[in-house]
Amino acid sequence: MQKTQIQKETGFTLIEILVVIGLIALLAAIVIIAINPARQFAQGRNTQRVSNVNAILNAIGQRMADNKGIFADGTADNSQFTIGSITYVCSVLPATSTPITMVSPGTSTTGDLGCLVPTYISSELKDPQGTANYTVVENATTRRVTVSAPGAELGQTISITR
């Protein structure tokens, strides 16, 4: 009597492969939800806004220190200066929240902080998304300056007073 040997085939079945692909897809979805790239980018932009607000406040404070506590008083000596052929202008700090412009040469409009750009800040600081300008206000009583970033995301309020 002759014995026949049954050869068993080895390998994966279609069901096993589909189960593994399903598990990998599930794990990938969980990782993407946990990382949440949109939120990470929004947090990064808010961090840039905080950095810019601090830089603007530092520049305002340094200009006031250089000018005996006065940012700009409206006179030509204090509110504008010329480097080469460009005249840089600074308006007085506003008493109401006003969008900041750092246009050089400045136009002496309210909120124009063009005089900060060449000396105290290397370039104009803009919102990372360009949606809103930073705002500045000086409290007339306490002389404290507040700079805010109205374009903040994730429900965060970015406002620093010194």
C-alpha positions in Angstrom: 0.0 0.0 0.0 1.3 3.3 -1.0 1.0 6.3 1.4 0.1 9.6 -0.1 1.5 12.5 1.5 -0.7 15.6 1.7 1.4 18.7 1.3 0.1 21.5 3.4 0.4 25.0 1.9 1.7 27.7 4.2 0.9 31.4 3.9 -1.7 34.0 4.9 -5.3 33.9 4.1 -7.1 36.9 2.7 -9.0 37.3 6.0 -5.8 37.5 8.0 -4.3 40.1 5.6 -7.5 42.2 5.8 -7.5 42.1 9.6 -3.9 43.3 9.8 -4.6 46.1 7.3 -7.6 47.1 9.4 -5.6 47.2 12.6 -2.9 49.3 11.0 -5.5 51.8 9.7 -7.1 52.0 13.2 -3.7 52.7 14.9 -2.8 55.3 12.2 -6.1 57.1 12.8 -5.6 57.1 16.6 -2.1 58.6 16.1 -3.3 61.3 13.8 -6.1 62.2 16.1 -3.6 62.3 19.1 -1.1 64.5 17.2 -3.8 66.8 15.7 -1.5 68.7 13.3 -3.9 71.6 12.9 -3.9 72.3 16.6 -0.1 72.0 16.7 0.3 74.6 13.9 -2.2 76.9 15.7 -0.2 76.6 18.9 3.0 77.4 16.9 1.4 80.5 15.4 0.2 81.7 18.9 3.8 81.2 20.2 5.1 83.4 17.4 2.4 86.0 18.3 3.5 86.0 22.0 7.1 86.5 20.9 6.2 89.4 18.6 4.2 91.1 21.3 7.1 90.8 23.7 9.5 92.2 21.0 7.2 95.1 20.4 6.9 95.9 24.1 10.7 95.6 24.5 11.2 98.0 21.6 8.7 100.5 23.0 10.4 100.3 26.4 13.9 100.8 25.0 12.7 103.8 23.0 11.1 105.3 26.1 14.3 104.6 28.1 16.4 106.3 25.4 14.0 109.4 25.4 13.7 110.0 29.1 10.4 108.2 29.5 8.6 109.7 26.6 7.8 107.5 23.5 6.9 110.4 21.2 5.6 113.8 22.1 4.5 115.1 18.7 7.4 117.4 18.2 9.7 116.9 15.2 12.7 116.3 17.5 11.1 113.4 19.3 8.7 111.8 16.9 10.7 111.7 13.7 14.3 111.3 12.5 16.0 110.8 9.2 18.5 108.2 8.2 19.8 108.8 4.7 16.8 109.9 2.6 14.2 108.1 4.8 12.3 109.9 7.5 11.0 107.6 10.3 7.9 108.7 12.2 6.5 107.7 15.5 3.1 108.9 16.7 2.3 109.2 20.3 1.0 106.0 22.0 -2.8 106.0 21.7 -5.2 106.1 24.6 -7.5 103.6 22.9 -6.6 100.2 21.4 -5.2 101.0 18.0 -3.7 98.7 15.3 0.0 99.1 15.0 1.6 100.0 11.7 5.4 100.1 11.4 5.6 101.6 8.0 8.9 103.2 7.2 8.9 105.9 6.3 6.0 106.6 8.6 3.1 108.9 8.0 2.6 110.1 11.6 -0.9 108.5 11.8 -2.2 107.2 15.1 -0.5 103.8 15.8 2.4 104.5 13.5 5.5 103.0 15.2 7.8 103.3 12.2 10.6 104.7 14.3 11.0 101.3 16.0 11.9 99.5 12.9 15.5 100.6 12.1 16.7 101.0 15.6 14.8 98.7 18.0 13.3 96.0 15.7 15.1 94.7 12.7 11.9 94.5 10.6 8.2 95.0 10.8 6.5 92.3 12.9 3.3 90.9 11.4 0.8 88.4 12.5 1.8 84.9 11.3 -1.4 84.6 9.3 -1.6 88.2 8.4 -5.2 88.3 9.6 -4.9 91.2 12.1 -2.4 93.8 13.2 -1.1 93.9 16.7 -2.7 96.6 18.8 -1.2 99.1 21.3 -2.7 101.3 24.0 -1.2 103.4 26.7 -3.1 103.9 30.0 -3.0 107.7 30.5 -3.1 107.3 34.3 -0.5 104.6 34.9 1.5 105.1 31.7 1.5 101.3 31.3 1.6 100.1 27.7 -0.5 97.1 26.5 0.2 95.3 23.3 -2.3 92.7 22.1 -2.5 90.1 19.3 -6.2 90.1 18.2 -5.6 87.3 15.7 -4.9 84.7 18.4 -6.3 81.2 17.8 -7.7 78.4 19.9 -9.6 80.9 22.0 -6.4 82.2 23.5 -6.0 85.9 24.5 -2.6 87.3 23.9 -2.1 90.6 25.6 0.9 91.8 27.6 1.1 95.0 29.7 4.2 96.6 31.0 
